[in-house]
């Protein structure tokens, strides 16, 4: 017998995730839990702290099961092509796979083509189910390919839908489509909620600190840089490690636009006082990153590379500041994040809940702060979210970023930094928009 003959023809488990980035993290976690080693020098040539190495005594799990377990991800065109049979010019990479992780779009292709049958899968897990259910057509194809209470080998099948913002209406929809059968719902509910009522149970972890700054849009980037400097100085005075920060921009283009000025404002250069070797900035964009047009002035940003490498660098504390969009980080687990800054973002309760979920992770000992930098109309929206999610946001004063900050007695470094801030952190276009129309003669 060959090794291929000994391996099962279909996967034991199918895991559905909304994004490639989350798929990579889930696949790597499965690989680790099955005894694999994620210390890849091709991804991280520098030393990785011991807590990220499997086998460390602090790890939650110790694997003692069978070897040769195979985990494979299908979340882009390259991995999909590799999964195809050799006769279709693929690599047949899914032959003998035990766990398949993928996004709805690509798992739908596998389910419909049928060369990797899902009928023998004993576990079907949908992570961030509310987001995955935005693609109902793909989900229908995937779950029909592995429908029924029992796998084809007669063993019981378990289906699990997971999501911090999964709502009872979506669970009922899954039942109506026969994706779920009499599901047992597990989750935290508020005291006022009725049994099984998750719509009224949304909340954020009570240990988080929520703050907001109200300012004009054209000042928001300067306010962000000043707040970050203050926190860096506070951490240095306390002798602690540098803060780990996630900055949320409203879309991909804004994330690209924001990253370079933020890094420049923190750089050791003429006016700065902090070494970005310790406070590196990277940019994590969603799947459409390859189509983004980067401006010529974005040369100072450390990482516009593969989102997978960016994720690994931030995970292993190789960079401290991550500029991203809400979709790109949904569900991702980054340990030790101390600050989340929302640049003009309020959004729905689910949006805020997921952004808040990047800090205050299980086992995190350091403090966690969420700061929203919003305009006047955003303040009221934030307060309504607080009522819904059971938190109260404290207003903090916007740091001075204009005239009056520098005097004749100020040091040369302070004066230079002030001039750099004016040129790097303020958008003249936004300022003109905020000033409103003017009369002309």
C-alpha positions in Angstrom: 0.0 0.0 0.0 1.1 3.5 -0.6 0.7 6.4 1.9 -2.2 7.7 -0.2 -4.1 4.5 0.0 -3.9 4.6 3.8 -5.4 8.1 4.1 -9.1 8.9 4.2 -10.8 10.0 0.9 -12.7 12.9 2.5 -12.0 15.4 5.3 -13.1 14.7 8.8 -13.8 18.4 9.5 -14.8 21.4 7.4 -14.2 24.9 8.9 -15.9 27.9 7.2 -14.4 31.4 7.9 -15.3 34.7 6.3 -11.8 35.9 5.4 -8.5 34.5 4.2 -6.7 36.1 7.2 -8.9 34.4 9.8 -8.6 31.2 7.8 -4.8 31.2 8.0 -5.0 31.8 11.8 -7.5 29.0 12.3 -5.5 26.6 10.1 -2.3 27.3 12.0 -4.1 26.9 15.3 -5.4 23.5 14.2 -1.9 22.6 13.0 -0.5 23.5 16.4 -3.2 21.7 18.4 -2.3 18.6 16.3 1.3 18.8 17.3 2.6 21.0 14.5 5.4 23.6 14.7 4.6 27.1 13.5 8.1 28.5 13.9 8.7 29.1 10.2 12.0 31.0 9.5 10.7 31.9 6.0 7.9 34.0 7.7 9.8 35.1 10.8 13.5 34.8 10.4 14.1 36.5 13.8 13.7 34.8 17.1 10.1 34.1 18.2 9.4 34.3 21.9 9.0 30.9 23.5 5.3 31.4 24.3 4.6 31.1 20.6 6.4 27.8 20.2 4.3 24.5 20.6 5.5 22.4 23.5 5.8 25.3 25.8 4.5 24.4 29.3 2.2 27.5 29.2 0.3 26.2 26.2 -3.3 25.2 26.8 -3.2 21.9 25.0 -0.8 18.9 24.8 -1.3 16.8 21.8 -1.0 13.0 22.1 -3.0 11.9 19.1 -2.0 10.3 15.8 0.7 11.8 13.6 0.5 12.7 9.9 -2.7 14.7 10.4 -3.2 17.0 7.4 -4.7 20.5 7.5 -5.2 22.5 4.3 -6.7 25.9 3.6 -8.7 27.0 0.5 -9.2 30.8 0.5 -7.7 32.2 -2.7 -7.3 31.2 -6.4 -3.8 29.7 -5.8 -5.0 27.3 -3.1 -8.1 26.5 -5.1 -6.1 25.6 -8.2 -3.7 23.5 -6.0 -6.7 21.6 -4.6 -7.8 20.4 -8.1 -7.0 16.8 -9.3 -3.8 16.2 -11.3 -5.9 15.5 -14.4 -7.3 19.0 -14.1 -3.7 20.4 -13.9 -3.9 20.8 -10.1 -1.7 19.4 -7.4 -4.4 17.2 -5.7 -3.4 18.9 -2.5 -6.6 17.9 -0.7 -6.0 14.2 -1.1 -6.0 12.6 2.3 -6.8 15.9 4.1 -8.3 15.6 7.6 -9.3 19.3 8.2 -10.3 21.8 5.4 -10.4 25.5 6.3 -11.8 27.9 3.7 -14.0 30.8 2.9 -17.6 30.4 1.5 -16.6 31.5 -2.0 -13.9 28.8 -2.4 -15.5 26.0 -0.4 -18.6 26.4 -2.6 -16.4 25.5 -5.6 -15.1 22.3 -3.9 -18.6 21.3 -2.8 -20.1 21.7 -6.3 -17.2 20.1 -8.2 -17.3 17.1 -5.8 -13.7 15.9 -6.2 -13.4 16.3 -2.5 -16.6 15.0 -1.1 -17.8 16.5 2.2 -20.3 13.7 2.8 -18.0 11.9 5.3 -17.2 15.1 7.3 -18.1 14.5 11.0 -17.6 18.1 12.0 -18.8 21.3 10.2 -17.8 24.5 12.0 -18.8 28.0 10.7 -16.8 30.7 12.5 -18.1 34.2 12.5 -21.3 32.7 11.2 -23.2 36.0 10.9 -20.6 37.3 8.5 -20.4 34.0 6.5 -24.1 34.0 6.2 -23.9 37.2 4.1 -23.1 34.8 1.2 -26.2 32.6 1.5 -25.7 31.0 -1.9 -22.3 29.7 -1.1 -23.3 28.6 2.4 -26.2 26.6 1.0 -23.9 24.7 -1.4 -21.4 23.9 1.3 -23.9 22.7 3.9 -26.0 20.7 1.4 -22.8 18.8 0.5 -22.6 17.6 4.1 -26.2 17.5 5.1 -27.9 15.0 7.4 -27.3 13.9 11.0 -24.8 11.2 10.1 -21.8 11.1 7.9 -21.6 8.6 5.1 -19.7 6.2 7.4 -22.5 6.2 9.9 -20.9 8.3 12.5 -22.8 11.3 13.9 -22.2 14.7 12.4 -21.9 17.8 14.6 -22.5 21.3 13.2 -21.4 24.3 15.1 -22.1 28.0 14.3 -19.9 30.4 16.2 -20.0 34.2 16.4 -19.9 36.9 19.0 -22.6 38.8 17.1 -24.7 35.9 15.9 -28.3 36.7 16.3 -31.3 34.6 17.1 -32.9 35.5 13.7 -29.9 34.1 11.9 -30.1 30.9 14.0 -33.7 30.6 13.0 -32.8 31.1 9.3 -30.2 28.4 9.6 -32.9 26.1 11.1 -35.3 26.9 8.3 -32.7 26.1 5.7 -32.0 22.8 7.6 -28.4 23.8 8.2 -29.1 23.3 11.9 -31.4 20.9 13.6 -32.8 21.8 17.0 -29.6 23.7 17.9 -28.4 24.1 21.5 -27.5 27.7 22.0 -24.6 28.6 24.3 -23.8 32.2 25.2 -23.8 34.9 27.7 -27.2 36.6 28.3 -28.1 39.7 30.2 -30.4 39.3 33.2 -33.3 40.9 31.3 -33.0 38.5 28.4 -35.5 35.6 27.9 -34.2 32.1 27.4 -32.4 31.8 24.1 -32.8 35.6 23.4 -29.4 36.7 22.1 -30.6 39.9 20.6 -30.7 41.7 23.9 -27.5 40.1 25.3 -24.9 41.9 23.3 -22.3 43.4 25.5 -18.5 44.0 25.6 -16.2 42.8 28.3 -16.7 44.8 31.5 -13.0 45.2 32.1 -12.5 47.4 29.0 -12.1 51.2 29.3 -14.0 53.2 26.7 -13.0 56.8 25.8 -13.8 59.3 23.0 -12.4 62.5 21.6 -14.6 64.9 19.7 -12.8 67.0 17.1 -13.1 68.1 13.5 -12.2 65.5 10.9 -9.1 67.4 9.6 -7.6 67.3 13.1 -8.3 63.6 13.8 -4.9 62.3 12.6 -3.0 64.9 14.7 -5.1 64.0 17.7 -4.4 60.3 17.2 -0.6 60.9 17.0 -0.6 63.0 20.1 -2.6 60.4 22.1 -0.3 57.7 21.0 2.7 59.7 22.1 1.2 60.3 25.5 0.6 56.6 26.0 4.1 55.7 24.9 5.5 58.2 27.4 3.3 56.9 30.1 4.4 53.3 29.5 8.0 54.3 29.4 7.7 56.2 32.7 6.1 53.1 34.3 8.9 50.9 32.9 6.6 48.7 31.0 6.8 47.3 27.5 5.7 49.5 24.6 1.9 49.5 24.0 0.5 47.3 21.3 -2.0 49.3 19.1 -4.6 48.6 16.4 -5.8 51.6 14.4 -9.1 51.2 12.6 -9.7 53.2 9.4 -13.1 53.2 7.7 -11.8 51.6 4.4 -8.7 50.4 2.6 -7.8 53.7 1.0 -8.0 55.5 4.3 -5.8 52.9 6.0 -3.2 53.3 3.3 -3.4 57.1 3.7 -3.2 57.1 7.5 -0.3 54.6 7.9 2.6 56.6 6.6 1.9 59.9 8.5 1.4 58.0 11.7 4.7 56.2 11.4 6.5 59.4 10.4 5.0 61.2 13.5 6.4 58.5 15.7 9.7 58.1 13.9 13.1 59.0 15.5 13.8 61.6 12.8 14.3 65.3 13.4 11.4 65.9 15.8 10.7 62.5 17.3 12.1 60.8 20.3 11.0 57.2 19.8 12.7 54.4 17.9 10.4 52.7 15.4 12.7 49.7 15.6 10.6 49.1 18.8 7.4 50.7 17.5 7.1 49.3 14.0 4.0 50.0 12.0 2.4 47.6 9.5 -0.8 47.6 7.4 -3.2 44.7 7.3 -5.7 45.0 4.5 -8.5 42.6 3.4 -8.4 40.3 0.5 -8.6 43.0 -2.1 -5.2 44.4 -1.1 -3.5 43.6 -4.4 -5.8 46.1 -6.2 -4.9 49.0 -3.9 -3.0 51.8 -5.5 -0.3 53.0 -3.1 0.8 56.6 -3.2 4.4 57.5 -3.7 4.7 59.1 -0.3 3.9 55.9 1.6 7.5 54.8 1.4 8.1 55.0 5.2 5.6 52.3 6.1 7.4 49.1 7.1 5.0 46.6 5.7 2.7 46.7 2.7 3.5 43.0 2.1 1.4 39.9 2.2 -1.4 40.2 4.8 -0.3 36.8 6.1 3.3 38.0 6.8 1.9 41.2 8.4 -0.4 39.2 10.6 2.5 36.9 11.7 4.8 39.9 12.4 2.2 41.6 14.6 1.3 38.3 16.3 4.9 37.7 17.3 5.4 41.3 18.5 7.8 42.2 15.6 5.6 45.3 15.0 3.6 47.2 17.6 1.2 49.3 15.5 -1.3 47.7 13.1 -3.3 50.0 10.8 -6.2 48.1 9.3 -9.9 47.9 8.5 -12.7 46.2 10.5 -13.2 43.4 8.0 -9.5 42.5 7.8 -9.2 41.7 11.5 -12.6 40.2 12.3 -12.2 37.1 14.5 -8.4 37.4 14.6 -6.6 36.7 17.9 -3.7 39.1 18.7 -2.5 38.7 22.3 -1.5 41.6 24.4 -3.2 44.4 22.4 -3.5 47.4 24.8 -5.2 50.1 22.6 -7.7 50.2 19.9 -8.2 53.6 18.1 -11.3 54.1 16.0 -10.7 56.8 13.4 -14.2 58.3 12.8 -15.7 54.8 13.1 -18.9 54.1 15.1 -20.9 51.7 13.1 -23.4 49.1 14.4 -23.3 47.4 17.7 -21.8 44.3 16.0 -19.1 46.4 14.4 -18.1 48.0 17.7 -18.3 44.7 19.5 -15.9 43.0 17.1 -13.4 45.9 17.3 -13.6 45.8 21.1 -12.9 42.1 20.9 -9.3 42.7 19.7 -8.4 43.9 23.2 -9.1 42.3 26.6 -8.6 38.8 25.3 -8.8 35.8 27.6 -5.7 35.7 29.8 -4.6 39.3 29.1 -3.2 40.9 32.2 -2.5 44.4 30.9 -5.1 47.2 30.7 -7.2 47.6 27.5 -8.5 50.9 26.2 -10.8 51.7 23.2 -10.6 55.3 22.0 -13.0 56.6 19.4 -11.9 59.8 17.6 -15.2 61.1 16.2 -17.0 64.3 15.0 -20.0 65.8 16.8 -22.5 63.6 15.1 -20.6 60.5 16.1 -20.7 61.3 19.8 -24.5 60.6 20.0 -24.1 57.4 18.1 -21.4 56.2 20.4 -23.5 56.9 23.5 -26.4 54.9 22.0 -24.1 52.1 21.3 -23.0 52.3 25.0 -26.6 51.8 26.1 -27.0 48.8 23.8 -23.6 47.2 24.6 -23.7 48.1 28.3 -20.7 50.4 28.5 -20.1 54.1 29.2 -17.6 56.1 27.2 -15.7 58.9 28.9 -14.8 62.0 27.0 -11.2 63.0 27.1 -9.8 66.3 26.0 -8.2 66.6 22.5 -4.5 67.2 22.8 -3.3 70.6 21.6 -2.1 70.3 18.0 -2.0 73.9 16.7 -1.0 77.3 17.8 -0.1 77.8 21.4 1.6 74.5 21.6 5.1 75.9 20.9 6.6 79.1 22.4 9.9 80.8 22.0 11.1 78.9 25.1 10.4 75.5 23.6 13.3 73.3 22.7 14.5 72.9 19.2 13.2 69.3 19.0 9.7 70.5 20.1 9.6 73.2 17.5 10.7 70.8 14.7 8.2 68.2 15.8 5.5 70.8 15.8 6.3 71.8 12.2 6.5 68.2 11.1 3.1 67.5 12.7 1.6 70.4 10.7 2.8 69.1 7.4 2.3 65.4 8.1 -0.9 65.1 10.1 -3.3 67.7 8.8 -5.3 67.4 5.6 -5.9 70.8 4.0 -8.7 69.2 1.8 -10.6 68.0 4.9 -10.1 71.4 6.6 -11.7 73.2 3.6 -14.6 70.7 3.7 -15.2 71.2 7.4 -15.1 75.0 7.1 -18.3 74.9 5.0 -19.2 77.0 1.9 -18.0 80.6 1.6 -19.5 83.5 -0.2 -17.7 84.8 -3.3 -18.1 88.0 -5.1 
